[in-house]
């Protein structure tokens, strides 16, 4: 399927690996010129080279912490008027809510709620002028189904979802869509790190822990960054123009709900 976005420009935050990288690769395959972002030079440059060689796309790699004003300024200097924005950022580490102090809570909200809102504010005026814009926010299954120790991350992402529900309707008349993708158990470094930690604490092997978690998922497997990226690219495509303000759950059926 031709996604109809060849020649468009895209900023994909936190895209040196994992789900962000999957989105960057899919948008590059669709013909977009992309700006990718990370905080580790070597990892970011390896990803940039991989995407260039696989797709032939123009790839600009920006070292920055997207949670900071300086980091956002660097991304926007590289691509001042993007057609597409994919918001992504690492969340606060797993920690019991009783151990969170005020500074930690503020930092979590900045990472997973304030930062994407700031970037949307920055790019929406030019999207309005072009009467085209696509925003995809990578949030989490935990917005719908709480996970112990991820209360701060879940709360901030849920706040982002509610905040943007109204903004999406406000921007819709200008050809701009805003949607969220909620990943479940995706086969990324973050998931593998969690498997190793669980294995260490339980005495089981990492593969035993992984097998047990896969068995809980109706699809009987973990998701991949590639299929996640393809879903993101569809929402960013010309075919996604009538989809806005929605939450796309990608979890292999793990969250049990009729609606």
Secondary structure, 3 states (H helix, E strand, C coil): CCCCCCCCEEEECCCCCHHHHHHHHHHHHCCCEEEEEECCHHHHHHHHHHHHHHHCCCEEEEECCCCCHHHHHHHHHHCCCCCEEEECCCCCCCCCHHHCCHHHHHHHHHHHHHHHHHHHHHHHHHHHHHCCEEEEEECCHHHCCCCCCCHHHHHHHHHHHHHHHHHHHHHHCCCEEEEEEEECCECCHHHHHHHHHHHHHHCCCHHHHHHHHHHHCCCCCCECHHHHHHHHHHHHCHHHCCCCCCEEEECCCCCCCCC
